[in-house]
Amino acid sequence: MGLPGFRIQRIAELQASLRQRQLVHYLERYRIEDAVIPGIGPGRKTLLRCHNIEDAGDVIESRLGIQGFGPVLRSQLLSWRKTVEQGFRFNPNEGLDPADIRALDHELQQRRTALIQSLSAGSTRLTQALLPWQTERASLVASLAESAKQLAQAEANRRALGSV
């Protein structure tokens, strides 16, 4: 089913994106509601939360097209994120996050379950697909038997007429 190879490939992808994943986890620790950002008070923080922008990792230019957030406020948010990001230090020795491995294993288990269900249902679908052919085959065999009987009768009639 290729699942072990798929797991190895995904682990390699996780390793390759280790720096980015560490950065995302780092940024997620910095909540907007706890931050002091010029021009962004409790009301605007609530508005951001309503748009699922809750931490520094969520502060991305493309997500900030919110009514009431003009260029100045977007700039303040992006500046805050940049300041937070400057505190990030990549640790290559940290390795993969166990939560990422659990998520991968969960995904693989779901794929495995789906494949097993598909294989289990396959024989039923095959039987259902063959049913019309089997019915037609039985009909053709009966028709062929009738034709053979008529042919035998015709040959018997021909022999009987030939001796007269």
PyMOL CGO cylinders between C-alpha atoms (Angstrom):
from pymol import cmd
from pymol.cgo import CYLINDER

trace = [
    CYLINDER, 0.00, 0.00, 0.00, 3.04, 2.29, 0.12, 0.3, 1, 1, 1, 1, 1, 1,
    CYLINDER, 3.04, 2.29, 0.12, 2.29, 3.66, 3.57, 0.3, 1, 1, 1, 1, 1, 1,
    CYLINDER, 2.29, 3.66, 3.57, 5.74, 2.97, 5.07, 0.3, 1, 1, 1, 1, 1, 1,
    CYLINDER, 5.74, 2.97, 5.07, 7.38, 4.76, 2.13, 0.3, 1, 1, 1, 1, 1, 1,
    CYLINDER, 7.38, 4.76, 2.13, 4.88, 7.58, 2.44, 0.3, 1, 1, 1, 1, 1, 1,
    CYLINDER, 4.88, 7.58, 2.44, 5.73, 7.94, 6.14, 0.3, 1, 1, 1, 1, 1, 1,
    CYLINDER, 5.73, 7.94, 6.14, 9.46, 8.08, 5.38, 0.3, 1, 1, 1, 1, 1, 1,
    CYLINDER, 9.46, 8.08, 5.38, 8.82, 10.73, 2.72, 0.3, 1, 1, 1, 1, 1, 1,
    CYLINDER, 8.82, 10.73, 2.72, 6.68, 12.83, 5.06, 0.3, 1, 1, 1, 1, 1, 1,
    CYLINDER, 6.68, 12.83, 5.06, 9.28, 12.58, 7.87, 0.3, 1, 1, 1, 1, 1, 1,
    CYLINDER, 9.28, 12.58, 7.87, 11.89, 13.83, 5.39, 0.3, 1, 1, 1, 1, 1, 1,
    CYLINDER, 11.89, 13.83, 5.39, 9.57, 16.72, 4.47, 0.3, 1, 1, 1, 1, 1, 1,
    CYLINDER, 9.57, 16.72, 4.47, 9.10, 17.55, 8.14, 0.3, 1, 1, 1, 1, 1, 1,
    CYLINDER, 9.10, 17.55, 8.14, 12.89, 17.51, 8.63, 0.3, 1, 1, 1, 1, 1, 1,
    CYLINDER, 12.89, 17.51, 8.63, 13.36, 19.76, 5.60, 0.3, 1, 1, 1, 1, 1, 1,
    CYLINDER, 13.36, 19.76, 5.60, 10.84, 22.26, 6.96, 0.3, 1, 1, 1, 1, 1, 1,
    CYLINDER, 10.84, 22.26, 6.96, 12.12, 22.04, 10.55, 0.3, 1, 1, 1, 1, 1, 1,
    CYLINDER, 12.12, 22.04, 10.55, 13.23, 25.67, 10.70, 0.3, 1, 1, 1, 1, 1, 1,
    CYLINDER, 13.23, 25.67, 10.70, 9.90, 26.95, 9.38, 0.3, 1, 1, 1, 1, 1, 1,
    CYLINDER, 9.90, 26.95, 9.38, 7.95, 24.69, 11.74, 0.3, 1, 1, 1, 1, 1, 1,
    CYLINDER, 7.95, 24.69, 11.74, 9.99, 25.87, 14.74, 0.3, 1, 1, 1, 1, 1, 1,
    CYLINDER, 9.99, 25.87, 14.74, 9.36, 29.46, 13.68, 0.3, 1, 1, 1, 1, 1, 1,
    CYLINDER, 9.36, 29.46, 13.68, 5.60, 28.85, 13.43, 0.3, 1, 1, 1, 1, 1, 1,
    CYLINDER, 5.60, 28.85, 13.43, 5.52, 27.25, 16.90, 0.3, 1, 1, 1, 1, 1, 1,
    CYLINDER, 5.52, 27.25, 16.90, 7.57, 30.15, 18.26, 0.3, 1, 1, 1, 1, 1, 1,
    CYLINDER, 7.57, 30.15, 18.26, 5.23, 32.76, 16.73, 0.3, 1, 1, 1, 1, 1, 1,
    CYLINDER, 5.23, 32.76, 16.73, 2.14, 30.96, 18.04, 0.3, 1, 1, 1, 1, 1, 1,
    CYLINDER, 2.14, 30.96, 18.04, 3.35, 31.57, 21.60, 0.3, 1, 1, 1, 1, 1, 1,
    CYLINDER, 3.35, 31.57, 21.60, 2.97, 35.34, 21.14, 0.3, 1, 1, 1, 1, 1, 1,
    CYLINDER, 2.97, 35.34, 21.14, -0.74, 36.15, 21.48, 0.3, 1, 1, 1, 1, 1, 1,
    CYLINDER, -0.74, 36.15, 21.48, -2.08, 39.43, 20.18, 0.3, 1, 1, 1, 1, 1, 1,
    CYLINDER, -2.08, 39.43, 20.18, -4.35, 39.85, 23.20, 0.3, 1, 1, 1, 1, 1, 1,
    CYLINDER, -4.35, 39.85, 23.20, -1.25, 39.92, 25.46, 0.3, 1, 1, 1, 1, 1, 1,
    CYLINDER, -1.25, 39.92, 25.46, 0.74, 42.28, 23.23, 0.3, 1, 1, 1, 1, 1, 1,
    CYLINDER, 0.74, 42.28, 23.23, 1.06, 46.03, 23.36, 0.3, 1, 1, 1, 1, 1, 1,
    CYLINDER, 1.06, 46.03, 23.36, 0.71, 47.20, 19.76, 0.3, 1, 1, 1, 1, 1, 1,
    CYLINDER, 0.71, 47.20, 19.76, 0.27, 50.92, 19.06, 0.3, 1, 1, 1, 1, 1, 1,
    CYLINDER, 0.27, 50.92, 19.06, -3.23, 51.74, 17.80, 0.3, 1, 1, 1, 1, 1, 1,
    CYLINDER, -3.23, 51.74, 17.80, -4.59, 48.28, 18.57, 0.3, 1, 1, 1, 1, 1, 1,
    CYLINDER, -4.59, 48.28, 18.57, -6.63, 48.20, 21.72, 0.3, 1, 1, 1, 1, 1, 1,
    CYLINDER, -6.63, 48.20, 21.72, -9.12, 45.68, 23.10, 0.3, 1, 1, 1, 1, 1, 1,
    CYLINDER, -9.12, 45.68, 23.10, -11.78, 46.41, 20.47, 0.3, 1, 1, 1, 1, 1, 1,
    CYLINDER, -11.78, 46.41, 20.47, -9.46, 45.89, 17.54, 0.3, 1, 1, 1, 1, 1, 1,
    CYLINDER, -9.46, 45.89, 17.54, -7.98, 42.83, 19.20, 0.3, 1, 1, 1, 1, 1, 1,
    CYLINDER, -7.98, 42.83, 19.20, -11.50, 41.38, 19.40, 0.3, 1, 1, 1, 1, 1, 1,
    CYLINDER, -11.50, 41.38, 19.40, -12.02, 42.21, 15.72, 0.3, 1, 1, 1, 1, 1, 1,
    CYLINDER, -12.02, 42.21, 15.72, -8.79, 40.42, 14.85, 0.3, 1, 1, 1, 1, 1, 1,
    CYLINDER, -8.79, 40.42, 14.85, -9.84, 37.41, 16.93, 0.3, 1, 1, 1, 1, 1, 1,
    CYLINDER, -9.84, 37.41, 16.93, -13.15, 37.33, 15.01, 0.3, 1, 1, 1, 1, 1, 1,
    CYLINDER, -13.15, 37.33, 15.01, -11.08, 36.95, 11.83, 0.3, 1, 1, 1, 1, 1, 1,
    CYLINDER, -11.08, 36.95, 11.83, -9.00, 34.14, 13.42, 0.3, 1, 1, 1, 1, 1, 1,
    CYLINDER, -9.00, 34.14, 13.42, -5.94, 36.32, 13.79, 0.3, 1, 1, 1, 1, 1, 1,
    CYLINDER, -5.94, 36.32, 13.79, -4.88, 35.52, 17.32, 0.3, 1, 1, 1, 1, 1, 1,
    CYLINDER, -4.88, 35.52, 17.32, -1.11, 35.27, 17.46, 0.3, 1, 1, 1, 1, 1, 1,
    CYLINDER, -1.11, 35.27, 17.46, 2.04, 36.49, 15.68, 0.3, 1, 1, 1, 1, 1, 1,
    CYLINDER, 2.04, 36.49, 15.68, 1.91, 33.48, 13.34, 0.3, 1, 1, 1, 1, 1, 1,
    CYLINDER, 1.91, 33.48, 13.34, -1.48, 34.64, 12.06, 0.3, 1, 1, 1, 1, 1, 1,
    CYLINDER, -1.48, 34.64, 12.06, -0.22, 38.13, 11.21, 0.3, 1, 1, 1, 1, 1, 1,
    CYLINDER, -0.22, 38.13, 11.21, 0.34, 37.80, 7.48, 0.3, 1, 1, 1, 1, 1, 1,
    CYLINDER, 0.34, 37.80, 7.48, -0.20, 40.62, 4.98, 0.3, 1, 1, 1, 1, 1, 1,
    CYLINDER, -0.20, 40.62, 4.98, -2.70, 38.63, 2.93, 0.3, 1, 1, 1, 1, 1, 1,
    CYLINDER, -2.70, 38.63, 2.93, -4.90, 37.99, 5.99, 0.3, 1, 1, 1, 1, 1, 1,
    CYLINDER, -4.90, 37.99, 5.99, -5.04, 41.59, 7.14, 0.3, 1, 1, 1, 1, 1, 1,
    CYLINDER, -5.04, 41.59, 7.14, -7.60, 42.88, 4.62, 0.3, 1, 1, 1, 1, 1, 1,
    CYLINDER, -7.60, 42.88, 4.62, -10.06, 43.58, 7.42, 0.3, 1, 1, 1, 1, 1, 1,
    CYLINDER, -10.06, 43.58, 7.42, -12.47, 46.49, 7.30, 0.3, 1, 1, 1, 1, 1, 1,
    CYLINDER, -12.47, 46.49, 7.30, -11.28, 49.02, 9.84, 0.3, 1, 1, 1, 1, 1, 1,
    CYLINDER, -11.28, 49.02, 9.84, -7.61, 48.05, 9.46, 0.3, 1, 1, 1, 1, 1, 1,
    CYLINDER, -7.61, 48.05, 9.46, -6.00, 50.53, 7.13, 0.3, 1, 1, 1, 1, 1, 1,
    CYLINDER, -6.00, 50.53, 7.13, -2.38, 50.67, 6.03, 0.3, 1, 1, 1, 1, 1, 1,
    CYLINDER, -2.38, 50.67, 6.03, -1.19, 52.20, 9.33, 0.3, 1, 1, 1, 1, 1, 1,
    CYLINDER, -1.19, 52.20, 9.33, -2.72, 49.49, 11.55, 0.3, 1, 1, 1, 1, 1, 1,
    CYLINDER, -2.72, 49.49, 11.55, -1.58, 46.72, 9.17, 0.3, 1, 1, 1, 1, 1, 1,
    CYLINDER, -1.58, 46.72, 9.17, 1.90, 48.19, 9.30, 0.3, 1, 1, 1, 1, 1, 1,
    CYLINDER, 1.90, 48.19, 9.30, 1.81, 48.24, 13.13, 0.3, 1, 1, 1, 1, 1, 1,
    CYLINDER, 1.81, 48.24, 13.13, 0.77, 44.56, 13.23, 0.3, 1, 1, 1, 1, 1, 1,
    CYLINDER, 0.77, 44.56, 13.23, 3.41, 43.51, 10.70, 0.3, 1, 1, 1, 1, 1, 1,
    CYLINDER, 3.41, 43.51, 10.70, 6.04, 45.49, 12.58, 0.3, 1, 1, 1, 1, 1, 1,
    CYLINDER, 6.04, 45.49, 12.58, 5.06, 43.75, 15.83, 0.3, 1, 1, 1, 1, 1, 1,
    CYLINDER, 5.06, 43.75, 15.83, 5.31, 40.36, 14.16, 0.3, 1, 1, 1, 1, 1, 1,
    CYLINDER, 5.31, 40.36, 14.16, 8.74, 41.26, 12.73, 0.3, 1, 1, 1, 1, 1, 1,
    CYLINDER, 8.74, 41.26, 12.73, 9.93, 42.29, 16.20, 0.3, 1, 1, 1, 1, 1, 1,
    CYLINDER, 9.93, 42.29, 16.20, 8.69, 38.99, 17.66, 0.3, 1, 1, 1, 1, 1, 1,
    CYLINDER, 8.69, 38.99, 17.66, 10.26, 37.05, 14.80, 0.3, 1, 1, 1, 1, 1, 1,
    CYLINDER, 10.26, 37.05, 14.80, 13.65, 38.66, 15.46, 0.3, 1, 1, 1, 1, 1, 1,
    CYLINDER, 13.65, 38.66, 15.46, 13.72, 36.88, 18.83, 0.3, 1, 1, 1, 1, 1, 1,
    CYLINDER, 13.72, 36.88, 18.83, 13.49, 33.46, 17.14, 0.3, 1, 1, 1, 1, 1, 1,
    CYLINDER, 13.49, 33.46, 17.14, 16.56, 31.21, 17.22, 0.3, 1, 1, 1, 1, 1, 1,
    CYLINDER, 16.56, 31.21, 17.22, 16.57, 28.02, 15.17, 0.3, 1, 1, 1, 1, 1, 1,
    CYLINDER, 16.57, 28.02, 15.17, 17.73, 24.94, 17.06, 0.3, 1, 1, 1, 1, 1, 1,
    CYLINDER, 17.73, 24.94, 17.06, 18.68, 22.14, 14.63, 0.3, 1, 1, 1, 1, 1, 1,
    CYLINDER, 18.68, 22.14, 14.63, 19.21, 19.77, 17.58, 0.3, 1, 1, 1, 1, 1, 1,
    CYLINDER, 19.21, 19.77, 17.58, 15.63, 20.14, 18.77, 0.3, 1, 1, 1, 1, 1, 1,
    CYLINDER, 15.63, 20.14, 18.77, 14.34, 17.63, 16.23, 0.3, 1, 1, 1, 1, 1, 1,
    CYLINDER, 14.34, 17.63, 16.23, 10.79, 17.11, 15.14, 0.3, 1, 1, 1, 1, 1, 1,
    CYLINDER, 10.79, 17.11, 15.14, 7.89, 18.10, 17.34, 0.3, 1, 1, 1, 1, 1, 1,
    CYLINDER, 7.89, 18.10, 17.34, 6.25, 14.96, 18.78, 0.3, 1, 1, 1, 1, 1, 1,
    CYLINDER, 6.25, 14.96, 18.78, 2.86, 16.52, 17.98, 0.3, 1, 1, 1, 1, 1, 1,
    CYLINDER, 2.86, 16.52, 17.98, 3.83, 16.64, 14.29, 0.3, 1, 1, 1, 1, 1, 1,
    CYLINDER, 3.83, 16.64, 14.29, 4.80, 12.96, 14.40, 0.3, 1, 1, 1, 1, 1, 1,
    CYLINDER, 4.80, 12.96, 14.40, 1.51, 12.08, 16.13, 0.3, 1, 1, 1, 1, 1, 1,
    CYLINDER, 1.51, 12.08, 16.13, -0.42, 14.05, 13.50, 0.3, 1, 1, 1, 1, 1, 1,
    CYLINDER, -0.42, 14.05, 13.50, 1.44, 12.23, 10.73, 0.3, 1, 1, 1, 1, 1, 1,
    CYLINDER, 1.44, 12.23, 10.73, 0.79, 8.84, 12.32, 0.3, 1, 1, 1, 1, 1, 1,
    CYLINDER, 0.79, 8.84, 12.32, -2.88, 9.75, 12.75, 0.3, 1, 1, 1, 1, 1, 1,
    CYLINDER, -2.88, 9.75, 12.75, -3.09, 10.70, 9.06, 0.3, 1, 1, 1, 1, 1, 1,
    CYLINDER, -3.09, 10.70, 9.06, -1.43, 7.41, 8.09, 0.3, 1, 1, 1, 1, 1, 1,
    CYLINDER, -1.43, 7.41, 8.09, -3.86, 5.46, 10.29, 0.3, 1, 1, 1, 1, 1, 1,
    CYLINDER, -3.86, 5.46, 10.29, -6.79, 7.20, 8.59, 0.3, 1, 1, 1, 1, 1, 1,
    CYLINDER, -6.79, 7.20, 8.59, -5.36, 6.36, 5.16, 0.3, 1, 1, 1, 1, 1, 1,
    CYLINDER, -5.36, 6.36, 5.16, -4.81, 2.76, 6.21, 0.3, 1, 1, 1, 1, 1, 1,
    CYLINDER, -4.81, 2.76, 6.21, -8.39, 2.50, 7.50, 0.3, 1, 1, 1, 1, 1, 1,
    CYLINDER, -8.39, 2.50, 7.50, -9.74, 4.00, 4.27, 0.3, 1, 1, 1, 1, 1, 1,
    CYLINDER, -9.74, 4.00, 4.27, -7.69, 1.57, 2.19, 0.3, 1, 1, 1, 1, 1, 1,
    CYLINDER, -7.69, 1.57, 2.19, -8.87, -1.42, 4.22, 0.3, 1, 1, 1, 1, 1, 1,
    CYLINDER, -8.87, -1.42, 4.22, -12.49, -0.29, 3.88, 0.3, 1, 1, 1, 1, 1, 1,
    CYLINDER, -12.49, -0.29, 3.88, -12.01, 0.20, 0.16, 0.3, 1, 1, 1, 1, 1, 1,
    CYLINDER, -12.01, 0.20, 0.16, -10.50, -3.26, -0.22, 0.3, 1, 1, 1, 1, 1, 1,
    CYLINDER, -10.50, -3.26, -0.22, -13.24, -4.83, 1.88, 0.3, 1, 1, 1, 1, 1, 1,
    CYLINDER, -13.24, -4.83, 1.88, -15.94, -3.17, -0.21, 0.3, 1, 1, 1, 1, 1, 1,
    CYLINDER, -15.94, -3.17, -0.21, -14.12, -4.12, -3.42, 0.3, 1, 1, 1, 1, 1, 1,
    CYLINDER, -14.12, -4.12, -3.42, -15.36, -7.71, -3.50, 0.3, 1, 1, 1, 1, 1, 1,
    CYLINDER, -15.36, -7.71, -3.50, -18.95, -6.56, -3.04, 0.3, 1, 1, 1, 1, 1, 1,
    CYLINDER, -18.95, -6.56, -3.04, -18.60, -3.99, -5.83, 0.3, 1, 1, 1, 1, 1, 1,
    CYLINDER, -18.60, -3.99, -5.83, -16.99, -6.60, -8.08, 0.3, 1, 1, 1, 1, 1, 1,
    CYLINDER, -16.99, -6.60, -8.08, -19.82, -9.05, -7.42, 0.3, 1, 1, 1, 1, 1, 1,
    CYLINDER, -19.82, -9.05, -7.42, -22.37, -6.34, -8.22, 0.3, 1, 1, 1, 1, 1, 1,
    CYLINDER, -22.37, -6.34, -8.22, -20.49, -5.40, -11.41, 0.3, 1, 1, 1, 1, 1, 1,
    CYLINDER, -20.49, -5.40, -11.41, -20.38, -9.05, -12.55, 0.3, 1, 1, 1, 1, 1, 1,
    CYLINDER, -20.38, -9.05, -12.55, -24.07, -9.74, -11.87, 0.3, 1, 1, 1, 1, 1, 1,
    CYLINDER, -24.07, -9.74, -11.87, -25.40, -8.26, -15.18, 0.3, 1, 1, 1, 1, 1, 1,
    CYLINDER, -25.40, -8.26, -15.18, -22.74, -10.17, -17.14, 0.3, 1, 1, 1, 1, 1, 1,
    CYLINDER, -22.74, -10.17, -17.14, -23.56, -13.41, -15.35, 0.3, 1, 1, 1, 1, 1, 1,
    CYLINDER, -23.56, -13.41, -15.35, -27.27, -12.90, -16.08, 0.3, 1, 1, 1, 1, 1, 1,
    CYLINDER, -27.27, -12.90, -16.08, -26.56, -12.21, -19.75, 0.3, 1, 1, 1, 1, 1, 1,
    CYLINDER, -26.56, -12.21, -19.75, -24.20, -15.19, -19.94, 0.3, 1, 1, 1, 1, 1, 1,
    CYLINDER, -24.20, -15.19, -19.94, -26.89, -17.50, -18.52, 0.3, 1, 1, 1, 1, 1, 1,
    CYLINDER, -26.89, -17.50, -18.52, -29.36, -16.13, -21.06, 0.3, 1, 1, 1, 1, 1, 1,
    CYLINDER, -29.36, -16.13, -21.06, -26.88, -16.67, -23.92, 0.3, 1, 1, 1, 1, 1, 1,
    CYLINDER, -26.88, -16.67, -23.92, -26.09, -20.22, -22.75, 0.3, 1, 1, 1, 1, 1, 1,
    CYLINDER, -26.09, -20.22, -22.75, -29.83, -21.02, -22.70, 0.3, 1, 1, 1, 1, 1, 1,
    CYLINDER, -29.83, -21.02, -22.70, -30.24, -19.48, -26.18, 0.3, 1, 1, 1, 1, 1, 1,
    CYLINDER, -30.24, -19.48, -26.18, -27.25, -21.45, -27.44, 0.3, 1, 1, 1, 1, 1, 1,
    CYLINDER, -27.25, -21.45, -27.44, -28.68, -24.67, -26.01, 0.3, 1, 1, 1, 1, 1, 1,
    CYLINDER, -28.68, -24.67, -26.01, -32.01, -23.97, -27.76, 0.3, 1, 1, 1, 1, 1, 1,
    CYLINDER, -32.01, -23.97, -27.76, -30.18, -23.25, -31.02, 0.3, 1, 1, 1, 1, 1, 1,
    CYLINDER, -30.18, -23.25, -31.02, -28.16, -26.49, -30.67, 0.3, 1, 1, 1, 1, 1, 1,
    CYLINDER, -28.16, -26.49, -30.67, -31.39, -28.43, -30.10, 0.3, 1, 1, 1, 1, 1, 1,
    CYLINDER, -31.39, -28.43, -30.10, -32.97, -26.84, -33.20, 0.3, 1, 1, 1, 1, 1, 1,
    CYLINDER, -32.97, -26.84, -33.20, -29.83, -27.62, -35.22, 0.3, 1, 1, 1, 1, 1, 1,
    CYLINDER, -29.83, -27.62, -35.22, -29.88, -31.25, -34.09, 0.3, 1, 1, 1, 1, 1, 1,
    CYLINDER, -29.88, -31.25, -34.09, -33.58, -31.48, -35.03, 0.3, 1, 1, 1, 1, 1, 1,
    CYLINDER, -33.58, -31.48, -35.03, -32.89, -29.93, -38.43, 0.3, 1, 1, 1, 1, 1, 1,
    CYLINDER, -32.89, -29.93, -38.43, -30.06, -32.41, -39.10, 0.3, 1, 1, 1, 1, 1, 1,
    CYLINDER, -30.06, -32.41, -39.10, -32.29, -35.29, -38.02, 0.3, 1, 1, 1, 1, 1, 1,
    CYLINDER, -32.29, -35.29, -38.02, -35.03, -33.99, -40.34, 0.3, 1, 1, 1, 1, 1, 1,
    CYLINDER, -35.03, -33.99, -40.34, -32.53, -33.66, -43.20, 0.3, 1, 1, 1, 1, 1, 1,
    CYLINDER, -32.53, -33.66, -43.20, -31.32, -37.23, -42.70, 0.3, 1, 1, 1, 1, 1, 1,
    CYLINDER, -31.32, -37.23, -42.70, -34.90, -38.49, -42.54, 0.3, 1, 1, 1, 1, 1, 1,
    CYLINDER, -34.90, -38.49, -42.54, -35.77, -36.62, -45.73, 0.3, 1, 1, 1, 1, 1, 1,
    CYLINDER, -35.77, -36.62, -45.73, -32.60, -37.78, -47.43, 0.3, 1, 1, 1, 1, 1, 1,
    CYLINDER, -32.60, -37.78, -47.43, -33.51, -41.45, -47.02, 0.3, 1, 1, 1, 1, 1, 1,
    CYLINDER, -33.51, -41.45, -47.02, -37.02, -41.02, -48.45, 0.3, 1, 1, 1, 1, 1, 1,
]
cmd.load_cgo(trace, "trace")
